[in-house]
Amino acid sequence: MIIKNRAELANTGLRRAALDIIEAGIERVLPARVVPDSVKWEEERHTLFVNGIGHHLSPHGRIFVVGGGKAAGAMSESLETVVPAMLIVDGVVTCNEPGERYRVTRCRIVEAGHPVPDERGTTGVKLMLELKSQHAIGAGDIVLCLISGGGSALMPCPVAGVSLDDKQKLTGMMLSSGASISEINAVRKHLSLVKGGRLGAFFAPASVVSLVISDVVGNDLSTIASGPTYPDPTTFQDAWSVLVKYGLISAAPRHVVEYIRRGMDGREQETPKSLNNCRNYIIGDNRLALEAMARKAREMGLRPCIVTAAQTGDTAAVAQQRASELLAGKYREYNIILIGGETTPTLPPAHGVGGRNQHYAAVSMLALHSFYGEWVVASMGTDGSDYLRDVAGAIVDWNKMAAAEQKGLNVRDYLERYDSNTLLQKAGASLIVTGHTGTNVGDIIVYVVRQ
């Protein structure tokens, strides 16, 4: 069972349906499912197939494993069940869970910090880079890179002159500013020795084959984990523009600003714009989860509609928009509405505690208060963490607003302060708890309606 507090939350038939559907979506994108579905080793041809495309391993060639992200540990574990252990010489990946959680024999799993990078992550990346000289990795070898959401923070390796503390401060500033993930990554890629294609370039002339579980809307390979094995379309000028847009030039660490300025002047090396030795494959994403959710709904005799796997925008505004569509009868032919993506909250100066999924659910609780039927909204991060490590998201229903008012809770006040976690805790039976799921394909939302 993925949802650990299911007994508390599943107190109505509609709530049970919502939780069943959510669990079906997460199960479909777990590494234990997507890695064996996508990766095959054919001994007769001595070839590794990924999504049906073959990568021949030369007679004396070897396989190495690197990478990072919230799913990297589970991906390593699953990979070792697909690729013969004798072919994997060594490997290092970083994730946000202890390595002893995973049953691996060839890969070393380094626990690192997320969402703010830490020294453990830097140590992990340095161990990855050391593999090349330790084993004389070269032409004929294959480096398998396991990439998933969270990899940007979990694989920190600052350029010379910029400290990890500088990157930590800047990351915190950008997260609080409302910058999009692509904007944040444009900056981080130019401050890293491995992001923006630099990890792939480093292991040349070896072939680098990346298995990617995407948490990015649209599956932009240059954005997922800041694209460590994919050519970088952004420039130093783009990174500078992000800092200007969010008013961070004067607040950002001095060494960061100076380094980006040198890059714009051509005094620091740009990120690679082509990588002939690298191939990247998406093996799991938000759409895959939504399709599994729709199948589960149909099995339950329900009528699902996948609205989008690419929902973005301000969290509160998007939740209100979807509520307005429901109130206007836009989805009247369906009783299950499925949405995926990742919204971006804009925090007030003095804000409370919460996450975008909790806030989405809390806003929906108010916005759907006048809906003429019974309804449930559940919104959660597929990685099991909605900013707060121990909360995956939230589920609310047509009774929750009245229950909150009976408890004397001023819902609007909590929403204005962006204090959704406190509100939902006090309302009761709302916060979804899963713990670390081992995957990450962004957020999934399910509406269950009975009109």
C-alpha positions as CSV (number, residue, x, y, z in Angstrom):
1,M,0.0,0.0,0.0
2,I,1.5,3.3,-1.1
3,I,-0.7,5.7,1.0
4,K,0.2,4.9,4.6
5,N,-2.7,6.7,6.2
6,R,-5.3,5.3,3.8
7,A,-7.5,4.1,6.6
8,E,-7.8,7.6,8.0
9,L,-8.5,9.2,4.6
10,A,-10.8,6.6,2.9
11,N,-13.9,7.4,4.9
12,T,-16.3,7.6,2.0
13,G,-16.7,5.8,-1.3
14,L,-15.6,8.7,-3.4
15,R,-12.5,9.2,-1.3
16,R,-11.7,5.4,-1.6
17,A,-12.0,5.7,-5.4
18,A,-9.7,8.8,-5.5
19,L,-7.0,7.0,-3.5
20,D,-7.3,3.8,-5.5
21,I,-6.8,5.8,-8.7
22,I,-3.8,7.7,-7.3
23,E,-2.1,4.5,-6.2
24,A,-2.6,3.0,-9.6
25,G,-0.8,6.0,-11.2
26,I,2.2,5.9,-8.8
27,E,2.6,2.1,-9.1
28,R,2.8,2.4,-12.9
29,V,5.8,4.8,-12.8
30,L,7.8,3.0,-10.1
31,P,11.3,2.0,-11.2
32,A,10.5,-1.6,-10.5
33,R,7.9,-1.3,-13.4
34,V,9.5,1.1,-15.9
35,V,13.1,-0.1,-15.9
36,P,12.3,-3.7,-16.8
37,D,9.6,-2.5,-19.3
38,S,12.2,-0.3,-21.1
39,V,15.6,-2.0,-20.6
40,K,16.5,-5.4,-22.1
41,W,19.9,-7.2,-22.3
42,E,20.3,-9.6,-25.2
43,E,23.3,-11.9,-24.5
44,E,23.4,-13.4,-28.0
45,R,24.0,-10.0,-29.6
46,H,25.8,-8.6,-26.6
47,T,23.5,-5.6,-26.9
48,L,21.6,-3.4,-24.5
49,F,18.2,-2.3,-25.7
50,V,16.5,0.8,-24.4
51,N,13.0,1.5,-25.6
52,G,13.7,-1.0,-28.4
53,I,16.9,0.7,-29.6
54,G,20.1,-1.3,-29.4
55,H,23.4,-0.3,-28.0
56,H,26.1,-2.9,-28.8
57,L,28.7,-3.5,-26.1
58,S,32.1,-4.4,-27.6
59,P,33.7,-7.7,-26.7
60,H,35.9,-6.1,-24.1
61,G,33.5,-3.3,-23.2
62,R,32.2,-2.7,-19.7
63,I,29.2,-1.0,-18.2
64,F,29.4,1.7,-15.5
65,V,26.5,3.4,-13.7
66,V,26.2,7.1,-12.6
67,G,23.4,9.5,-12.0
68,G,21.1,11.1,-9.5
69,G,17.6,12.0,-8.5
70,K,14.8,11.0,-6.2
71,A,14.3,7.7,-8.1
72,A,18.0,7.0,-8.7
73,G,18.3,4.5,-5.9
74,A,15.3,2.5,-6.9
75,M,16.4,2.7,-10.5
76,S,19.8,1.2,-9.6
77,E,18.2,-1.6,-7.7
78,S,15.9,-2.4,-10.7
79,L,18.7,-2.1,-13.2
80,E,20.7,-4.8,-11.5
81,T,17.9,-7.2,-12.0
82,V,17.9,-6.5,-15.8
83,V,21.6,-6.2,-16.7
84,P,23.9,-9.1,-15.7
85,A,25.9,-8.1,-12.7
86,M,29.2,-9.3,-14.2
87,L,28.9,-6.6,-16.9
88,I,28.5,-3.7,-14.4
89,V,32.0,-2.9,-13.2
90,D,31.2,0.0,-10.8
91,G,28.6,2.7,-10.2
92,V,27.8,5.7,-8.1
93,V,24.4,7.5,-7.9
94,T,23.0,10.1,-5.5
95,C,19.5,10.1,-4.1
96,N,17.7,11.6,-1.1
97,E,17.4,8.2,0.8
98,P,20.0,6.1,2.6
99,G,21.8,3.7,0.4
100,E,21.1,0.7,2.7
101,R,17.5,1.0,1.7
102,Y,18.3,-0.5,-1.7
103,R,19.4,-4.0,-2.6
104,V,22.4,-3.4,-4.9
105,T,25.7,-5.1,-5.3
106,R,27.4,-3.0,-8.0
107,C,26.2,0.5,-7.4
108,R,27.2,2.7,-4.6
109,I,24.2,4.9,-3.5
110,V,25.1,8.2,-1.8
111,E,22.4,10.0,0.2
112,A,22.4,13.7,-0.5
113,G,20.4,16.8,0.3
114,H,17.2,18.0,-1.4
115,P,15.8,20.6,-2.2
116,V,18.9,22.4,-1.1
117,P,22.2,20.8,-2.2
118,D,24.7,19.7,0.4
119,E,28.3,18.4,0.7
120,R,27.2,14.8,0.5
121,G,25.9,15.4,-3.0
122,T,29.2,17.0,-4.0
123,T,31.0,14.0,-2.6
124,G,28.8,11.7,-4.6
125,V,29.4,13.6,-7.9
126,K,33.2,13.6,-7.3
127,L,33.0,9.8,-6.8
128,M,31.2,9.5,-10.2
129,L,33.8,11.6,-11.9
130,E,36.6,9.6,-10.4
131,L,35.3,6.4,-12.1
132,K,36.8,7.6,-15.4
133,S,40.4,7.6,-14.2
134,Q,40.0,4.7,-11.8
135,H,38.8,2.4,-14.5
136,A,40.2,4.0,-17.6
137,I,36.7,4.4,-19.1
138,G,36.9,5.0,-22.8
139,A,35.7,4.0,-26.2
140,G,33.9,0.7,-26.2
141,D,32.5,1.2,-22.7
142,I,28.9,2.2,-21.9
143,V,28.1,4.6,-19.1
144,L,24.5,4.2,-18.0
145,C,23.2,7.4,-16.5
146,L,20.1,7.2,-14.2
147,I,18.3,10.5,-14.1
148,S,15.1,11.5,-12.3
149,G,13.5,14.6,-10.8
150,G,15.5,16.1,-8.0
151,G,18.8,15.4,-9.7
152,S,19.6,19.1,-10.0
153,A,19.9,19.4,-6.2
154,L,21.2,15.9,-5.7
155,M,24.2,16.2,-8.1
156,P,25.9,19.5,-7.0
157,C,29.4,20.1,-8.2
158,P,30.2,23.9,-8.4
159,V,32.5,25.4,-10.9
160,A,35.8,26.8,-9.6
161,G,35.4,30.0,-7.7
162,V,31.8,29.3,-6.6
163,S,31.2,27.5,-3.3
164,L,28.4,25.1,-2.5
165,D,27.3,27.6,0.1
166,D,26.9,30.2,-2.7
167,K,24.8,27.7,-4.7
168,Q,22.7,26.8,-1.6
169,K,21.9,30.5,-1.0
170,L,21.1,31.1,-4.6
171,T,18.9,28.0,-4.9
172,G,16.9,29.1,-1.8
173,M,16.4,32.6,-3.3
174,M,15.2,31.3,-6.6
175,L,12.8,28.8,-5.0
176,S,11.2,31.6,-3.0
177,S,11.1,34.0,-5.9
178,G,8.6,32.1,-7.9
179,A,11.1,31.2,-10.7
180,S,10.1,28.3,-12.8
181,I,12.1,25.0,-12.8
182,S,13.5,25.8,-16.2
183,E,14.6,29.2,-15.1
184,I,16.3,27.8,-12.0
185,N,18.0,25.2,-14.0
186,A,19.3,27.7,-16.6
187,V,21.3,29.3,-13.7
188,R,22.3,26.1,-12.0
189,K,23.6,24.6,-15.3
190,H,26.1,27.4,-15.7
191,L,27.4,27.1,-12.1
192,S,28.0,23.3,-12.3
193,L,30.7,21.0,-13.7
194,V,28.1,18.3,-14.6
195,K,24.8,19.9,-15.4
196,G,23.9,21.2,-18.8
197,G,25.5,18.3,-20.7
198,R,28.8,18.5,-18.9
199,L,28.6,15.1,-17.3
200,G,28.0,13.5,-20.7
201,A,30.9,15.4,-22.2
202,F,33.1,14.4,-19.4
203,F,32.8,10.6,-20.1
204,A,33.5,10.9,-23.8
205,P,34.6,8.9,-25.8
206,A,32.6,6.3,-23.9
207,S,28.9,6.0,-25.0
208,V,26.6,7.5,-22.4
209,V,23.1,6.1,-22.3
210,S,20.7,7.9,-20.0
211,L,17.5,6.4,-18.6
212,V,15.2,9.2,-17.6
213,I,12.2,9.4,-15.3
214,S,10.8,12.8,-16.1
215,D,9.2,15.2,-13.6
216,V,9.3,18.1,-16.1
217,V,6.2,19.2,-18.0
218,G,6.8,18.5,-21.6
219,N,9.7,16.1,-20.9
220,D,12.3,18.7,-21.9
221,L,15.5,16.7,-21.6
222,S,17.6,19.8,-21.1
223,T,15.6,20.6,-18.0
224,I,15.2,17.3,-16.2
225,A,17.8,17.2,-13.5
226,S,19.3,20.2,-15.4
227,G,20.2,17.9,-18.4
228,P,23.5,16.4,-17.3
229,T,23.8,14.3,-20.5
230,Y,21.9,16.5,-22.9
231,P,23.1,19.5,-24.9
232,D,22.2,22.8,-23.2
233,P,20.3,25.4,-25.2
234,T,20.7,28.1,-22.6
235,T,23.6,30.5,-22.3
236,F,25.3,32.6,-19.7
237,Q,23.1,35.5,-20.9
238,D,20.0,33.4,-20.1
239,A,21.2,32.8,-16.6
240,W,21.9,36.5,-16.1
241,S,18.4,37.3,-17.4
242,V,16.8,35.1,-14.8
243,L,18.7,36.9,-12.0
244,V,17.6,40.2,-13.4
245,K,13.9,39.1,-13.9
246,Y,13.6,38.2,-10.2
247,G,15.6,41.0,-8.8
248,L,18.5,38.8,-7.5
249,I,21.5,40.6,-9.0
250,S,22.2,42.5,-5.8
251,A,21.1,39.7,-3.4
252,A,22.9,36.8,-5.1
253,P,26.3,35.8,-3.8
254,R,29.1,37.9,-5.3
255,H,31.1,35.0,-6.7
256,V,28.0,33.8,-8.6
257,V,27.4,37.2,-10.2
258,E,31.0,37.6,-11.1
259,Y,31.3,34.1,-12.7
260,I,28.2,34.6,-14.8
261,R,29.5,38.0,-16.0
262,R,32.8,36.4,-17.0
263,G,30.8,33.8,-18.9
264,M,28.9,36.4,-20.8
265,D,32.3,38.0,-21.7
266,G,33.6,34.7,-23.0
267,R,36.1,34.2,-20.2
268,E,34.4,31.0,-18.9
269,Q,33.6,27.9,-21.0
270,E,29.9,27.6,-22.2
271,T,27.9,24.4,-21.7
272,P,28.1,22.0,-24.6
273,K,25.6,22.5,-27.5
274,S,26.1,19.1,-29.0
275,L,26.9,15.6,-27.5
276,N,27.5,12.9,-30.1
277,N,28.4,10.3,-27.5
278,C,25.1,10.6,-25.5
279,R,21.6,9.1,-26.0
280,N,18.7,10.0,-23.7
281,Y,15.5,7.9,-23.2
282,I,12.4,8.8,-21.3
283,I,11.2,5.6,-19.6
284,G,8.6,7.1,-17.2
285,D,6.6,10.4,-17.1
286,N,3.4,12.0,-15.9
287,R,1.4,11.0,-18.9
288,L,2.2,7.3,-18.2
289,A,0.9,7.7,-14.6
290,L,-2.3,9.5,-15.9
291,E,-3.0,6.7,-18.4
292,A,-2.7,4.1,-15.7
293,M,-5.1,6.1,-13.5
294,A,-7.6,6.3,-16.4
295,R,-7.4,2.5,-16.9
296,K,-8.0,2.0,-13.2
297,A,-11.0,4.3,-13.3
298,R,-12.5,2.4,-16.2
299,E,-11.9,-0.9,-14.4
300,M,-14.0,0.6,-11.6
301,G,-16.8,1.4,-14.0
302,L,-16.1,5.1,-14.0
303,R,-15.8,7.6,-16.8
304,P,-12.3,9.2,-16.8
305,C,-11.1,12.3,-18.7
306,I,-7.4,13.2,-18.9
307,V,-7.4,16.9,-19.1
308,T,-3.7,17.5,-19.4
309,A,-0.3,16.2,-18.3
310,A,1.2,19.7,-18.6
311,Q,-0.6,21.8,-16.1
312,T,1.5,24.8,-15.0
313,G,0.9,28.3,-13.7
314,D,0.2,29.8,-10.3
315,T,-1.1,27.2,-7.9
316,A,-4.1,29.1,-6.6
317,A,-5.1,30.5,-10.0
318,V,-5.0,27.1,-11.6
319,A,-7.1,25.5,-8.8
320,Q,-9.7,28.2,-9.1
321,Q,-9.7,27.8,-12.9
322,R,-10.4,24.1,-12.7
323,A,-13.1,24.7,-10.1
324,S,-14.8,27.2,-12.4
325,E,-14.7,24.7,-15.2
326,L,-16.4,22.1,-13.1
327,L,-19.0,24.6,-11.9
328,A,-19.7,25.5,-15.5
329,G,-20.3,21.9,-16.4
330,K,-17.3,21.6,-18.7
331,Y,-16.7,17.9,-17.7
332,R,-20.3,16.9,-17.1
333,E,-19.8,13.7,-19.3
334,Y,-17.2,12.4,-16.9
335,N,-17.0,11.6,-13.2
336,I,-13.2,11.3,-13.0
337,I,-11.1,14.2,-14.1
338,L,-7.3,13.6,-14.2
339,I,-4.6,16.3,-14.4
340,G,-0.9,16.2,-14.2
341,G,2.0,18.7,-14.2
342,E,3.5,21.1,-11.7
343,T,2.2,24.5,-10.6
344,T,4.3,27.2,-9.1
345,P,3.2,29.0,-5.9
346,T,4.0,32.6,-5.3
347,L,4.6,33.0,-1.6
348,P,3.7,36.1,0.4
349,P,6.5,37.7,2.4
350,A,5.1,36.3,5.7
351,H,3.8,32.9,4.8
352,G,2.9,29.8,6.7
353,V,3.6,26.1,6.1
354,G,2.5,24.0,3.1
355,G,3.2,22.9,-0.4
356,R,1.7,23.4,-3.8
357,N,-0.4,20.2,-3.6
358,Q,-1.7,21.1,-0.2
359,H,-2.5,24.6,-1.3
360,Y,-4.2,23.3,-4.5
361,A,-6.5,21.1,-2.4
362,A,-7.2,23.8,0.1
363,V,-8.0,26.4,-2.6
364,S,-10.3,23.8,-4.3
365,M,-12.1,23.2,-1.0
366,L,-13.2,26.9,-1.0
367,A,-13.6,27.2,-4.8
368,L,-15.9,24.2,-5.1
369,H,-18.0,24.9,-2.0
370,S,-21.0,25.8,-4.2
371,F,-20.7,22.8,-6.5
372,Y,-24.2,21.1,-6.8
373,G,-23.0,17.5,-6.3
374,E,-20.6,15.5,-4.2
375,W,-17.0,15.7,-5.0
376,V,-13.4,14.8,-4.0
377,V,-10.2,16.5,-5.0
378,A,-6.8,14.8,-4.3
379,S,-3.5,16.4,-5.3
380,M,-0.1,14.9,-4.5
381,G,3.5,14.8,-5.5
382,T,4.4,11.4,-7.0
383,D,7.7,11.4,-5.0
384,G,5.8,11.5,-1.7
385,S,7.0,14.9,-0.7
386,D,5.0,18.1,-1.1
387,Y,7.8,20.5,0.0
388,L,7.3,19.0,3.4
389,R,9.2,15.7,3.5
390,D,6.5,13.8,5.5
391,V,3.4,15.0,3.5
392,A,2.8,14.0,-0.1
393,G,-0.3,16.2,-0.7
394,A,-3.9,16.4,0.3
395,I,-7.4,15.2,-0.2
396,V,-10.6,17.2,0.4
397,D,-14.2,16.8,-0.3
398,W,-17.6,18.4,-0.3
399,N,-18.0,18.1,3.5
400,K,-14.6,19.6,4.4
401,M,-15.5,23.3,4.1
402,A,-18.4,22.9,6.4
403,A,-16.3,20.9,8.8
404,A,-13.6,23.6,8.8
405,E,-16.2,26.3,9.6
406,Q,-17.6,24.3,12.4
407,K,-14.2,24.1,13.9
408,G,-13.9,27.9,13.7
409,L,-11.3,27.9,11.0
410,N,-11.2,30.9,8.7
411,V,-10.2,29.2,5.4
412,R,-9.6,32.4,3.5
413,D,-7.3,33.6,6.1
414,Y,-5.2,30.4,6.0
415,L,-5.1,30.6,2.2
416,E,-4.0,34.2,2.1
417,R,-1.1,33.3,4.5
418,Y,-0.3,30.2,2.4
419,D,-0.7,28.2,5.6
420,S,-2.4,25.2,4.0
421,N,-0.7,22.6,6.0
422,T,-1.9,24.1,9.3
423,L,-5.4,24.4,7.9
424,L,-5.6,20.9,6.7
425,Q,-4.1,19.5,9.8
426,K,-6.8,21.2,11.9
427,A,-9.5,20.2,9.4
428,G,-8.5,16.6,9.8
429,A,-8.4,13.5,7.5
430,S,-6.8,15.6,4.7
431,L,-3.0,15.2,4.5
432,I,-1.7,12.3,2.4
433,V,1.3,10.4,3.7
434,T,3.3,8.0,1.6
435,G,6.9,8.5,2.6
436,H,9.5,8.3,-0.2
437,T,7.9,6.5,-3.1
438,G,11.0,5.8,-5.1
439,T,9.8,7.7,-8.2
440,N,9.1,11.2,-9.3
441,V,7.0,12.3,-12.3
442,G,5.7,15.6,-11.0
443,D,2.2,16.0,-9.5
444,I,-1.0,14.2,-10.1
445,I,-4.6,15.4,-9.4
446,V,-7.8,13.5,-9.4
447,Y,-11.3,14.9,-9.2
448,V,-14.1,12.4,-8.4
449,V,-17.6,13.9,-8.9
450,R,-21.2,12.6,-8.3
451,Q,-23.7,15.0,-9.8
